[in-house]
Amino acid sequence: SADWFICQEGLEHISDQAGVFREINRVLKPGGRLLVTVPNYSNLKSRLGYLFFETECYGRDMPPNELDTVWHGDREEADREIYFGHAFLSGIQQLIFLGKVNGFSLERHLKTKLNKTSLFFFPFLYPLIAFVSWRTYLYACRKKHKAGQTNYKSVYRPLLKANLAPRTLLCKNLFLEFEKRESVDTARASLSLGKEQSPWETVS
């Protein structure tokens, strides 16, 4: 029955993120909007952190662990429910996928505050990221073409675009606007070869 749903800095604390998207779909009207903000695990600083130590911020934070990532545990009560910190960070590709399989299309990727470290590394790393991204895209397209599939570009091009977008690589947070296009059951029933549509058709 809702027109809008806002999930602000919450998904990174929840293990069942697909379940969150599914439940939000249930309460939204057709055409309803979902706004999601999360720490940007796809920016250059986070990518370097994962490369060096599988951590959110290289040189500063440790990877998820029982000392730092359990925020509200009680050692005296082993069965007490705990609250996780940034244990379940998702990048932009994962969020696009979770939205798609739960009936959402990504309509807008909004700009947030720039990360200074990412901005510093951008001139050095962007050419390499662009080269590898395009190479991967072309290889995947050739593979699908040889298999006789025809819809691969409508699926792959938006993923390439998302990976190379400056907002993805430079912003401190991801701020995404999804639209509910269909129910979860309908979306999952259509997930067969030849039926997938691009979740980024109208991204500006």
Secondary structure per residue as TSV (DSSP state, phi and psi in degrees):
chain	resnum	aa	ss	phi	psi
A	1	S	-	360.0	-4.5
A	2	A	E	-90.6	147.8
A	3	D	E	-87.3	-34.9
A	4	W	E	-133.8	149.3
A	5	F	E	-139.0	131.1
A	6	I	E	-114.7	125.2
A	7	C	E	-119.0	98.1
A	8	Q	E	-106.0	114.3
A	9	E	S	51.1	49.2
A	10	G	-	-125.0	-34.2
A	11	L	G	-61.0	-32.2
A	12	E	G	-68.2	-8.6
A	13	H	G	-101.0	-1.7
A	14	I	-	-118.8	128.0
A	15	S	S	-73.4	-40.0
A	16	D	-	-92.9	73.1
A	17	Q	H	-71.6	-32.8
A	18	A	H	-61.7	-37.9
A	19	G	H	-64.8	-34.4
A	20	V	H	-65.2	-47.7
A	21	F	H	-60.7	-40.3
A	22	R	H	-63.7	-43.1
A	23	E	H	-69.7	-38.0
A	24	I	H	-64.3	-40.3
A	25	N	H	-57.8	-39.4
A	26	R	H	-61.9	-37.6
A	27	V	H	-93.3	-10.4
A	28	L	E	-86.7	146.9
A	29	K	E	-70.6	157.5
A	30	P	E	-56.1	130.1
A	31	G	E	84.9	-2.0
A	32	G	E	-65.4	158.5
A	33	R	E	-113.0	142.1
A	34	L	E	-119.3	123.3
A	35	L	E	-103.3	126.4
A	36	V	E	-124.1	128.5
A	37	T	E	-123.2	136.1
A	38	V	E	-145.3	158.5
A	39	P	E	-55.9	139.1
A	40	N	-	-81.8	96.4
A	41	Y	T	-79.3	-0.4
A	42	S	T	-103.9	-3.6
A	43	N	S	-75.2	169.2
A	44	L	H	-64.7	-36.6
A	45	K	H	-62.9	-44.5
A	46	S	H	-69.4	-36.3
A	47	R	H	-63.6	-39.4
A	48	L	H	-67.5	-38.9
A	49	G	H	-60.4	-42.4
A	50	Y	H	-69.1	-36.9
A	51	L	H	-61.2	-44.2
A	52	F	H	-84.0	-37.4
A	53	F	H	-152.2	19.2
A	54	E	S	50.8	44.4
A	55	T	-	-124.3	162.5
A	56	E	S	-69.8	-38.7
A	57	C	S	-132.2	114.6
A	58	Y	T	-66.9	145.5
A	59	G	T	75.5	1.0
A	60	R	T	-133.4	-47.2
A	61	D	-	-108.4	147.9
A	62	M	-	-82.1	160.7
A	63	P	-	-62.6	166.3
A	64	P	S	-52.4	133.8
A	65	N	-	-154.9	166.5
A	66	E	T	-71.9	-13.9
A	67	L	T	-85.9	-43.3
A	68	D	T	-100.6	-25.3
A	69	T	S	-98.1	-11.0
A	70	V	B	-97.1	106.7
A	71	W	S	-87.1	-29.0
A	72	H	S	-134.5	48.6
A	73	G	-	-88.7	162.3
A	74	D	-	-133.2	109.9
A	75	R	T	-66.3	-19.7
A	76	E	T	-82.0	-16.8
A	77	E	-	-125.5	94.0
A	78	A	T	-63.6	-27.4
A	79	D	T	-95.5	6.7
A	80	R	S	-71.0	139.8
A	81	E	-	-64.4	138.1
A	82	I	-	-112.7	160.8
A	83	Y	-	-114.6	123.5
A	84	F	B	-87.3	145.8
A	85	G	S	-78.6	-139.5
A	86	H	S	-80.4	63.1
A	87	A	-	-89.7	-16.4
A	88	F	S	-131.5	51.5
A	89	L	-	-65.5	137.8
A	90	S	-	-126.9	136.5
A	91	G	-	-83.7	179.8
A	92	I	H	-64.7	-35.6
A	93	Q	H	-65.5	-40.1
A	94	Q	H	-64.7	-39.6
A	95	L	H	-69.7	-38.3
A	96	I	H	-59.7	-45.0
A	97	F	H	-63.8	-46.5
A	98	L	H	-60.9	-40.1
A	99	G	H	-64.2	-45.9
A	100	K	H	-60.1	-48.2
A	101	V	T	-75.0	-4.5
A	102	N	T	-118.3	24.7
A	103	G	T	88.0	12.9
A	104	F	E	-110.9	150.4
A	105	S	E	-116.7	142.2
A	106	L	E	-82.6	117.7
A	107	E	E	-97.1	-38.3
A	108	R	E	-144.6	143.8
A	109	H	E	-116.7	106.0
A	110	L	E	-91.0	149.5
A	111	K	-	-76.5	140.4
A	112	T	-	-126.5	-173.8
A	113	K	-	-59.5	137.7
A	114	L	B	-73.9	143.9
A	115	N	-	-91.8	121.9
A	116	K	H	-65.6	-37.8
A	117	T	H	-65.1	-43.3
A	118	S	H	-61.8	-40.1
A	119	L	H	-63.1	-38.3
A	120	F	H	-63.7	-42.4
A	121	F	H	-82.3	-13.7
A	122	F	H	-54.8	-49.0
A	123	P	H	-62.7	-28.9
A	124	F	H	-83.5	-37.9
A	125	L	H	-94.8	-24.7
A	126	Y	H	-60.6	-43.2
A	127	P	H	-58.6	-39.7
A	128	L	H	-67.4	-43.8
A	129	I	H	-62.8	-41.7
A	130	A	H	-63.9	-43.6
A	131	F	H	-62.3	-49.9
A	132	V	H	-66.4	-38.4
A	133	S	H	-64.3	-47.2
A	134	W	H	-65.4	-39.7
A	135	R	H	-61.9	-43.4
A	136	T	H	-63.9	-43.5
A	137	Y	H	-60.4	-48.2
A	138	L	H	-65.4	-38.7
A	139	Y	H	-62.9	-45.6
A	140	A	H	-63.6	-38.2
A	141	C	H	-65.5	-43.7
A	142	R	H	-61.5	-39.9
A	143	K	H	-62.9	-44.6
A	144	K	H	-69.1	-36.7
A	145	H	H	-63.4	-42.2
A	146	K	H	-65.5	-28.7
A	147	A	T	-81.6	-2.6
A	148	G	T	85.8	11.5
A	149	Q	-	-87.4	152.0
A	150	T	-	-122.6	-11.8
A	151	N	-	-99.3	8.1
A	152	Y	H	-65.9	-34.8
A	153	K	H	-65.5	-36.1
A	154	S	H	-67.2	-21.2
A	155	V	H	-93.4	-44.0
A	156	Y	H	-78.1	-36.3
A	157	R	H	-60.1	-43.7
A	158	P	H	-62.0	-33.2
A	159	L	H	-69.4	-39.1
A	160	L	H	-63.3	-45.3
A	161	K	H	-60.1	-43.1
A	162	A	H	-64.4	-38.2
A	163	N	H	-69.6	-30.7
A	164	L	H	-97.1	-4.7
A	165	A	-	-66.2	131.0
A	166	P	H	-55.7	-32.8
A	167	R	H	-65.2	-31.7
A	168	T	H	-70.4	-44.3
A	169	L	H	-83.1	-21.7
A	170	L	H	-115.4	-26.0
A	171	C	B	-78.9	149.4
A	172	K	S	-70.5	-36.0
A	173	N	E	-127.4	154.2
A	174	L	E	-90.9	132.4
A	175	F	E	-130.5	103.7
A	176	L	E	-119.4	138.9
A	177	E	E	-112.9	117.7
A	178	F	E	-105.7	153.3
A	179	E	E	-118.3	136.2
A	180	K	E	-75.3	115.0
A	181	R	-	-96.9	-31.0
A	182	E	S	-161.0	169.3
A	183	S	-	-70.2	164.0
A	184	V	H	-62.3	-43.4
A	185	D	H	-61.0	-42.7
A	186	T	H	-66.0	-42.2
A	187	A	H	-61.9	-43.4
A	188	R	H	-75.6	-28.7
A	189	A	H	-68.3	-26.5
A	190	S	T	-91.0	-1.4
A	191	L	-	-80.2	71.1
A	192	S	S	-131.3	160.8
A	193	L	T	-59.2	132.8
A	194	G	T	95.3	-5.5
A	195	K	-	-117.7	-7.5
A	196	E	-	-70.1	141.1
A	197	Q	-	-114.2	161.9
A	198	S	-	-78.1	130.4
A	199	P	T	-80.5	-3.3
A	200	W	T	-115.2	22.5
A	201	E	T	-59.3	-33.2
A	202	T	T	-115.1	16.7
A	203	V	-	-68.1	135.0
A	204	S	-	-109.3	360.0
